[in-house]
Amino acid sequence: MTSALALGLDLSFLSDVWSFVRDNFDELAAGLRRTIEVSLIAIAGAFVIGLVLGAARAYRVPVISQLAVVYVEVIRNTPILVQIFFLYYGLTQGIGPWPGVRLEAFTVAWLSVTIWGGAFNTENFRAGFEAVPSRYREAGYALGFSRLATFVNVTLPIGGRIALPSSINTYISVVKNTSLMYVISYPELTTTVLQIQALTLETVEAFTVLAATYLILVWTMSALIRLLESHLALPEEAR
């Protein structure tokens, strides 16, 4: 009797969740699309920033390396919410002699998570590049490669693979951090669900759908990247 009652309650709850999805499908799909859009831009941007600044730090490039240290320390040691507020509200006041600028919510959404992800990726790539055995670089120099050619042909392929696991975690965090854009009312998935919940008062159903969607999104992303990681796995002697 108890089992039958529990099953009935479970089926009833699942029916309520499905009704919530069905009744608000268009809005939820639009919110998910915006989340994916911001995430893809931010992941690509974080990759480029991490690659460039990570290489600058690993190779001790003057000026750029020092600026990268400041950038990494500031971003990694301040809450991302503060960074979002600064970009969206703080810049409108201007900085010193520079006039204020108003950024659109979409711009702040992708820019804030790009800057955040780039700081963490800088350290990911720096550690990866510095972990490349010196004998490989020396072999490149012995073959007549320049410093840049050695980096492109030797350090980057090996160091990039070494940095891949930590970079994966950063990209996943970038996706999850897009949910913070509700503070500037950018209509990504979390903001959309919150707005629907405020209208329908279906709190449990709303947050169940939100959690399940992020789980599916992150699991799918993780599976795809793990496949890439296994495909690019270094041979034992290169580790």
Disulfide bonds with the S-S distance in Angstrom:
none
